[in-house]
Amino acid sequence: MTTGDEVAATLRRKRNMKCCAYIVIRVMLETIIIVMFALTVMRVKTPKVRLGSVMVEIHNTTTSSFNMRLIAKLTVKNTNFGHFKFENTTATITYEGAKVGQALIVKGRAKARETRRMDITVDVSSDRLSGASGTFTLGSQAKLSGKVHLFKIIKKKKSAEMSCTMVVDVANSQILNLSSK
């Protein structure tokens, strides 16, 4: 026969086992939450830089030369959970590999999980575009270097690069084709 002390000890053991099981389950759940947080929020991705649209203004057009201004919408898409702070840089416009214009991209910040839009203006003249008339293809490159700041504690260096090509129609003052990588 069992005594009252043996019954009480058995009940205490069962209660202690339940308590230990609850503690183990809670620790496992917290570990899973921390791992998921580290894999999603703390993973730093490279922001994306693209030309959204480009307007062309042709000035002083003659049969042999022209001056043109490109007004471009530049977007910096930040998919991180922290803001991307970038330094001053230049966007370069090229024609057949030769630099024909450049624009300053002023330092700034793309907020967490948002897209920052900026306007840049580049002056290009036909003096630097030998043999260009009718339609011609221009290239543009830029590299935004900066840091992604997570929770004001973690800072990761990232560089966002842009490479675009555009076909310019001088007669109609428009961009026929704009593609970015």
N, C-alpha and C positions, 0 to 999 in steps of 0.2 A: 504494500500500500504506500501511497504517496502522502507525504505530509504537507502541511500548509506552506512550509518554507520551500519545498521543492517546487510547488505550483507557482509561488511568487518568483522564484529564480527563473523558471521557464518563461513566464510572462515578461520579465525584465530582459531576458535574452532576445525574445521576439521583438520587443520594443526597440532594443539597441540595434538589431539587424535592420528594422525598418528605417531607423534614423540614419544608419550608415548607407543604406540604399538611396535615401533621399539626398544625402550629401554627395554621393558619387554621381547621381543623375544631374544634380545642379552644377557640379564641376564640369561634367561633360558638355552640358548645354552652354555654359559660359565659354568653354574652350572653342566650341563650334562657332559661337557668335564672334569671338575675337579673330578666329581664322578667316571667317567670311568678311569681316571688316578689313582685315589686312589685305585680302586678295582683291577687294573691290575699291574701297575708298583710298587706301594708301598706295595703290599702284599708280605711278605717274606716267602719263602718256605724252607724246610729243604733240603740241598744238599744230593746227593746220593753217597755212596762209594761202590765200587765193585772190585773184583779181575777179571781182564780181561782174563789173561792166566797165566799158571804156567809151568815152565820148571823144570825138575828134573835132578840133577847130582848126581850119585851114586859114592861114593869113598870108597876104602878099603873094598870091598865085600868079605866076607868069608861065610862059611856055616851057622855060628851062628850069625854073626853081620854085620852091614854096617854103613857107614856114608853117609848122604845125604844132599844136599843143594837144597833148593827151591828158584827159582828166579821168582818172581811174578810181573805182571804188575797191579798196583793199579790205579784205575781211580776215580777222584772226579768230579762228574757232578754237576755244579752249574747252576740252571735254573733261578736265580734271576737277576734283573737288576742292582745289585751291586755286588762287589767282596766279596768272602768268605775267610776270613783270619783265618787259624787254627793253633793251637799250636802243639808242639811236642807231640807225643803219641806213643804207642807201639801196634803192631799187634801181637796177641798171637796165636800160633799153638797148638792144643790139640789133644790128642789121648785117646779115651774112658774117656774123662773128665779131664785127667791129662795134665798139661802144658808140652810140649816137645820142645818148641822153641819160640823165640820171635824176632821181628825185630823192629827197630826204624823207625818211620815215621817222617821225619824232618818237622818242621813247614814250612808253605808256604801259597800260595794264589792261589785260583782258580778265574780267571777273570770272569766278568759278562757274563752270558749266554754262558760259555765255559766249556770244560772238561779238567781237568789237569791230565796228566799221569805221574806216577812215578814208578820206579823199586825198589822193596824191596827184600832183600836176607835173608833167614833164614836157619841156620844150624840145622839139626836134626840127632841124632844118635840112633841106635837101642838099646843102653843101656837104653834109656828112653821109648822104645816101647816094653814092655814085651809081648812076644807071637806074635809079628807082623812078618809075612813073606808072600811072594807071593804078595797079594794085601791087602791093609788095608785102612781104612777111617780116614782122618784127618779133623779137623775142624779149622776154623780161625775166629777170632773176632777182631774188632777194633772199637774205638769210637773217632771220630775227633770232638773236641770241639773248637768253635771259634765264630766269629761274622760276620754277613753280613753287609757290609757298603753300604748304599744308599746315593748317592750324597754327601759324606763326612760329612753328618750331622746326619743321622739316623743310629744307630748301634743296631742291634738285635742279641741276643745270640742264636745260633743254634748248635745242636750236630748231626752229621751224623754218623749212626751206620752201621756196616757191619757184616754179619754172613754168612760164606760160608762153604761148605763141599766139599771134594775132595777125590776121590779114587785113590790111588797111586799103580801102578804096578811096583814092584821092579825089576822083571826080565827084563822088557823092558825099564825101566827108563822113564816112562811117566805117565801122569795123564789120567785116563780113564773117569772120570766124574767130572765136576766142576759145582756146583750150588750155587748161591748167593741169599740172601734174602735182 
